[in-house]
Amino acid sequence: MPNPFCAAFLLAVEAQRVIELRLVRIAWGGAEAQAEMVSMVGEKIVAAMEAANTLLAGGTHCQVIARYRELVAANARRLSA
């Protein structure tokens, strides 16, 4: 695992790619755009709750960042397919 600063920086870069992919999908419009917007909001709520639970259970911010990176990578794969 990279140091916390590097992991946070990588998360920011990776998240920007997902934002780009999502904006393209939304810009095309239609049912896929609507589904992506609904999915996006739901994912953010679930991820925030998961992060809070990790921290409340004694987890570290490094664990939270690592999990967010997993979620971002999964979205990047899905949106790139």
N, C-alpha and C positions, 0 to 999 in steps of 0.2 A: 504494500500500500504506500503510495506517495505520501510525503509529509502533508499536514493539514492544509497549508497554503496552496501547494500544488494541486491537491485534490479539489479544493474549492475553485481554483482557477480552471481546472479541467471541466468541472461541472458547469461553470459559466459558459465556457466555449461550446461544450456539447449541447447545452440547453439552447443556445442561440441557433444551432443547426435544426433542432426540433421545432423551434418557433418558426424558422423559415419554412420548413416543410409543412407545418400546420397552416401558415398564412397562405401558401400556395393552394392547399386543398380547400381552404375556406373561400379564397378568391374565385375558384371555379364554380362555387355555388352548388345548389341542388341538395339532394338528400344526404350525400356524403359530407358536405360542409356542415349541415345541421347536426348530423351524428357526431362529427368531430368536435363541434363546439360543446355539445352536451357531455361528451366523453372527457373533454379537456377539463371542464369545471369539476366533474365528479372525481377525476383522478387527483386533482389538486387538493380537494377536501380530504380524500382518503390518505394521501401522502402526508399532509400536515398532521392528521390525527395519528398516523403511524410514527411520525417523527416525535410528536409530543409523548406518545407512549414509551418510545425508546428512551427518551431523556428522563421521564418520570420513573422508569424502571432502573435507572442508574447507568444507562448507556452514555456513550460519548458523542460529541459532535462529529467525530470522525466516522462513527458508525452511521450516523444520520446522513452524512455526505455520501458515504459509500452506497447506501441504499438508494438515495436519490439518483446517483449515477447509474445504478442498475435500471431504475425505472426510466430514466432518460434514454438509455441505450436501447431498451425494449421499444420505446416509442419511435426512436430513430429507425430501427429495423422495420417496424410495422409501416411507417410512413414512406419508407424508401422502396418498399416492395411493389 
